[in-house]
């Protein structure tokens, strides 16, 4: 089947692409390559690419490449796990496919229910962005909120996140919030939604293709009707494979007028506040960081990644199975502010940030922790970037450490 597909492809005059990577990994590597010139046609959805080890067409592999209208100079593709064996340089040659290879038949799509929920699918539901105000029956009115992600689904369709849990009504799937927000020396609480709230304003872009879905959202932080923070949230949702799936998240914050200061929870020096993930009910919870498995909860524990794995519901028809989600911190994440200390008063290193780890079902990047960070009008915006790695199995079999390397290593893409 593969041979017949390749035989029907037509070699174009497009330039060669050279990929230089630090190492060969055992997980698929999502690549977002910047093309300074229009090296490829505007619509790359039907493309396949010839990959080989040394520039000769000895080995061919169909590889979907996706172009974006929102980012016309970027190409999106996924480099297969282990491809090229020990070679650190790969060559790509464009071929336009007369037929689409079967594994790319399921393209991404969006479903908007008209009631504040935008779902992203790829053959099955992947995640839902909640843009409308939510308040279930029986929940206090002051917990009304929007602009977060729930549910996030596992590779086998299981629901991994929770919303409005009875032990913490303010917890909400994947969300980014801080308990101490100071505006003109007045304290507000975005964490528990006291005096300030996030509000959806408009879609910046929504694109779906064979490689990924791209979603850009414009939000604002509001005190009553006063807009104090301009918030942009961007997602790149890559297609899943047998091991895992990557979702890139980027949050950009800018002060509108008055300076706005954010800080983690000072009470008992917990440091809550930042990018947060609340998990759904499950069994056999295990939390792992880059330093190994954590048997106990932790406050502001430094690590480049943290993972929570368990047996979630519903279980796949094939039988009981463990799955999980790791949150990976971008290598260019802002450093901990000067003077940062952990819950015991010890100085925090510049990087990585600390974590709040809770076996009841919570992972949170504690940034800026107990220190304060001020956004002022005219300054550069605050940019926070992370990757979710949704995987089968625990942290080891789900190859979280390899996924972190794939995220942190810089892959160079050149056009001849």
C-alpha positions in Angstrom: 0.0 0.0 0.0 2.8 2.4 1.0 4.7 1.6 -2.2 1.7 2.3 -4.4 1.1 5.6 -2.7 4.7 6.7 -3.0 4.7 5.7 -6.7 1.8 8.1 -7.4 3.6 11.1 -5.9 5.0 13.8 -8.1 8.4 15.3 -7.2 8.2 19.1 -7.3 10.9 21.7 -7.6 10.7 22.8 -4.0 14.0 23.3 -2.1 15.4 20.6 0.1 15.0 20.9 3.8 17.7 20.0 6.2 16.9 19.1 9.8 19.6 19.2 12.4 18.7 17.7 15.8 20.8 17.2 18.9 19.7 13.6 19.4 17.5 10.8 18.2 14.5 10.3 20.5 12.1 7.4 21.1 9.1 9.7 20.9 7.6 11.6 18.0 8.9 15.1 17.9 6.5 17.9 17.0 8.3 20.5 14.9 7.3 24.1 14.2 9.8 25.4 11.5 10.1 29.0 10.5 10.3 29.4 6.7 11.6 32.9 5.9 10.8 32.5 2.2 7.7 30.9 0.6 9.6 27.6 0.1 6.4 25.7 -0.1 2.9 26.4 -1.5 0.3 28.1 0.6 -1.6 24.9 1.3 0.5 22.1 2.6 -2.4 19.9 3.7 -2.0 17.2 1.0 1.7 17.0 1.1 4.1 14.2 1.9 7.8 14.6 2.4 10.6 12.3 1.4 12.9 11.7 4.4 16.3 10.2 4.1 19.5 9.9 6.1 22.2 11.1 3.8 20.5 13.1 1.0 19.9 10.1 -1.2 16.4 8.7 -1.7 17.2 5.4 -0.2 14.3 5.5 2.3 11.0 7.3 1.9 8.4 8.0 4.5 5.1 9.8 4.1 5.1 12.9 6.3 2.2 15.4 6.4 3.3 19.0 6.5 0.8 21.7 7.5 0.9 25.4 6.7 -1.0 28.1 8.7 -2.9 31.1 7.6 -2.3 32.8 11.0 1.5 32.0 10.8 2.2 31.9 7.1 6.0 31.6 7.6 5.7 28.5 9.7 5.5 24.8 8.8 4.2 22.2 11.2 5.1 18.5 11.0 5.9 15.6 13.4 9.3 13.9 13.1 8.7 10.2 13.7 10.3 8.5 16.7 13.8 7.1 16.1 13.8 8.0 12.5 17.3 8.1 11.0 18.7 5.9 13.7 22.0 7.5 14.8 21.9 10.3 12.2 21.6 13.8 13.6 21.0 15.4 10.2 18.0 14.5 8.0 17.0 15.7 4.5 13.5 16.3 3.4 12.2 16.5 -0.2 8.7 17.7 -0.9 6.4 15.5 -2.9 2.8 16.4 -3.5 0.6 13.3 -2.8 -1.9 12.1 -5.3 -3.4 10.1 -2.5 -3.5 10.7 1.2 -1.8 8.2 3.4 -4.4 6.4 5.6 -3.0 7.4 8.9 -3.7 11.1 8.0 -7.4 10.5 7.2 -8.5 11.8 10.6 -8.0 15.6 10.4 -8.5 17.9 13.3 -11.9 19.6 13.6 -13.7 22.1 15.9 -17.2 21.7 17.4 -18.8 24.8 19.0 -21.9 23.9 21.0 -23.1 27.5 21.0 -23.2 27.5 24.8 -19.6 28.4 25.6 -17.8 25.2 24.7 -15.4 24.8 21.8 -14.2 21.1 21.4 -11.1 20.1 19.4 -11.3 16.6 17.8 -9.0 14.3 15.9 -11.0 11.1 15.3 -12.2 11.5 18.9 -12.5 14.4 21.4 -9.1 15.8 22.5 -9.9 18.9 24.6 -12.6 21.6 25.1 -11.9 25.3 25.6 -14.6 26.9 27.7 -15.2 30.4 26.6 -18.7 31.0 28.1 -19.4 31.7 31.8 -20.1 28.4 33.7 -22.0 27.8 37.0 -23.5 24.3 37.7 -26.5 23.9 39.9 -25.7 23.9 43.6 -22.4 25.8 43.3 -22.0 29.2 44.9 -22.5 32.1 42.4 -19.1 33.6 43.2 -17.5 30.6 41.5 -18.8 31.6 38.0 -15.9 31.6 35.5 -14.8 31.0 31.9 -11.6 30.9 29.8 -10.1 27.5 30.8 -9.8 24.0 29.4 -12.0 21.1 30.4 -12.3 18.2 29.7 -8.9 17.0 28.5 -9.1 13.4 27.2 -6.6 10.6 27.4 -5.4 8.7 24.4 -8.2 6.1 24.9 -10.8 8.8 25.4 -10.8 8.8 29.3 -11.6 12.1 31.0 -8.4 13.3 32.7 -9.5 16.7 34.2 -12.1 17.9 36.7 -14.2 21.0 37.0 -16.0 22.4 40.1 -14.8 19.6 42.4 -16.6 19.7 45.7 -13.3 19.9 47.7 -12.2 23.0 45.7 -15.0 24.6 43.8 -12.6 27.1 42.2 -10.4 24.4 40.6 -11.1 24.2 36.9 -9.3 21.8 34.5 -6.3 23.4 33.0 -6.3 27.1 34.1 -3.9 29.9 34.7 -4.6 32.1 37.7 -3.1 33.8 40.8 -4.5 34.3 44.3 -2.9 37.7 44.8 -3.5 40.3 42.1 -2.7 43.9 43.1 -4.1 46.9 41.2 -3.5 50.4 42.7 -2.5 48.6 46.0 -5.9 46.9 46.2 -5.7 43.1 46.4 -8.0 40.9 44.2 -8.0 37.1 43.8 -8.1 35.5 40.4 -7.6 32.1 41.9 -10.8 31.9 43.8 -12.4 34.6 41.5 -12.9 37.3 44.2 -13.3 40.8 42.8 -11.7 40.0 39.4 -12.5 37.6 36.6 -11.3 36.5 33.2 -13.6 37.1 30.3 -13.5 35.8 26.7 -13.5 38.5 24.1 -12.8 37.0 20.6 -11.2 34.2 18.6 -7.9 35.2 17.0 -7.7 32.1 14.8 -9.0 28.6 14.6 -7.3 26.3 12.1 -7.5 22.5 11.7 -5.3 20.3 9.5 -3.7 16.8 9.4 -0.8 17.7 11.8 -2.3 19.9 14.4 -5.1 22.3 15.4 -4.2 25.9 16.2 -6.4 28.0 18.5 -5.8 31.6 19.5 -8.0 33.4 22.0 -8.2 37.0 23.2 -9.3 37.4 26.8 -9.2 40.2 29.4 -9.0 40.4 33.2 -11.8 42.6 34.5 -12.6 44.3 37.8 -16.3 45.0 37.4 -16.2 46.5 33.9 -12.7 47.8 34.1 -10.2 45.9 31.9 -6.8 45.7 33.6 -5.0 42.9 31.8 -4.9 41.9 28.1 -4.6 38.1 27.9 -3.8 36.1 24.8 -3.9 32.3 25.0 -2.6 30.1 22.2 -2.8 26.3 21.7 -1.1 24.0 19.2 -2.7 20.6 19.6 -0.6 17.9 17.8 -2.0 14.6 16.5 -1.7 11.7 18.9 0.2 8.5 18.4 0.4 5.2 20.2 2.4 6.6 23.1 1.3 10.1 23.6 0.2 13.5 22.4 1.6 17.0 22.8 -0.4 20.2 23.4 1.5 23.4 23.5 0.1 26.3 25.6 1.2 29.9 25.5 -0.2 32.6 27.7 0.7 36.3 27.1 -0.2 39.0 29.7 0.0 42.8 29.2 -1.0 45.5 31.6 -3.7 47.8 30.1 -3.2 51.0 32.2 -2.2 50.7 35.9 0.6 48.4 36.9 -0.7 44.9 37.9 1.3 42.7 40.4 0.8 39.0 40.7 1.9 36.7 43.5 1.4 33.2 44.8 -0.4 32.3 48.0 1.4 33.8 51.0 -0.7 31.9 53.6 1.4 29.2 55.1 3.9 30.1 52.3 2.2 27.7 49.9 3.0 29.7 46.7 -0.1 28.6 44.7 -0.5 30.4 41.5 0.5 30.0 37.8 -0.4 27.2 35.3 -2.6 24.7 37.1 -4.1 21.3 36.3 -6.8 19.6 38.3 -7.4 15.9 37.7 -10.6 13.9 37.6 -11.4 11.1 40.1 -9.0 8.1 39.7 -7.2 5.2 41.4 -3.6 4.4 42.1 -2.3 8.0 41.7 1.5 8.4 41.1 3.3 11.7 40.9 6.7 11.8 39.2 9.1 14.7 38.5 12.4 14.9 36.7 14.1 13.7 39.9 11.9 10.6 40.2 8.7 9.5 41.9 7.3 11.6 44.7 5.7 9.7 47.5 4.7 12.9 49.4 3.0 16.1 48.5 5.3 19.1 47.9 5.4 22.9 47.9 7.5 24.8 45.4 9.6 21.8 44.4 12.0 22.7 41.6 11.7 20.6 38.4 11.5 21.0 34.7 8.4 18.8 34.6 5.9 17.0 36.7 3.6 14.1 35.9 0.4 12.6 37.4 -0.5 9.1 36.3 -3.4 6.9 37.5 -6.3 4.7 36.4 -8.9 7.2 35.2 -12.6 6.5 34.3 -14.0 5.3 32.0 -11.4 2.6 31.5 -10.9 1.4 27.9 -12.8 -1.7 26.8 -9.5 -3.6 26.5 -9.1 -3.6 30.2 -7.6 -1.7 33.2 -5.0 0.8 32.0 -2.9 3.6 33.6 -2.5 6.9 31.8 -1.5 10.4 32.7 -0.5 13.9 31.9 2.9 15.6 32.3 3.3 19.4 32.3 6.6 20.4 30.7 8.1 23.9 31.3 9.6 25.7 28.3 13.4 26.2 28.4 12.9 29.9 27.9 10.4 30.3 30.8 11.0 33.5 32.8 13.3 33.0 35.8 12.1 33.0 39.4 12.2 36.7 40.5 15.2 37.8 42.6 14.7 37.0 46.2 12.5 34.0 45.6 12.4 31.5 48.5 10.7 28.1 48.9 8.2 27.2 51.6 11.1 26.7 54.1 12.6 30.1 53.4 15.5 28.7 51.3 16.5 30.6 48.2 15.1 29.3 44.9 17.4 28.8 41.9 16.8 31.1 38.9 15.3 28.1 37.0 13.4 25.9 37.0 10.3 27.2 38.8 8.8 25.3 41.7 5.8 23.0 41.7 2.8 22.4 43.9 2.3 18.6 43.9 -0.9 17.2 45.5 -1.9 13.5 45.4 -5.6 14.4 45.7 -5.2 15.4 42.0 -3.4 18.7 41.4 -0.2 19.9 39.6 0.7 23.5 39.6 3.6 25.5 38.4 4.4 27.9 41.3 5.4 31.1 39.5 6.4 33.7 40.7 5.8 31.8 43.9 6.1 33.9 47.1 7.8 36.7 45.2 5.9 39.4 43.3 6.0 40.2 39.6 4.7 43.5 38.3 3.3 44.1 34.8 3.5 47.7 33.7 2.1 49.4 30.6 4.8 49.8 28.0 6.9 47.0 29.3 7.5 43.7 27.4 4.5 41.3 28.0 4.8 38.4 30.3 5.0 35.2 28.2 4.5 31.7 29.8 4.9 28.6 27.7 4.3 25.0 28.5 3.6 21.6 26.9 1.2 19.0 28.0 2.3 15.4 27.3 -0.7 13.2 27.4 0.3 9.5 27.5 -0.5 5.9 28.0 1.1 4.2 31.0 3.0 5.8 33.8 5.7 8.4 33.5 8.4 5.8 32.5 6.4 3.8 30.0 4.7 7.0 28.8 8.3 8.3 28.0 7.8 11.6 29.8 11.5 12.3 30.1 12.0 11.7 26.4 9.0 14.0 25.6 10.7 16.7 27.8 13.9 16.3 25.8 11.9 16.7 22.6 10.4 19.9 23.9 13.6 21.3 25.3 16.1 20.5 22.5 16.2 23.0 19.7 15.9 21.5 16.3 17.4 23.6 13.4 15.5 23.6 10.1 17.3 25.0 7.1 16.1 25.5 3.5 18.5 25.0 0.6 
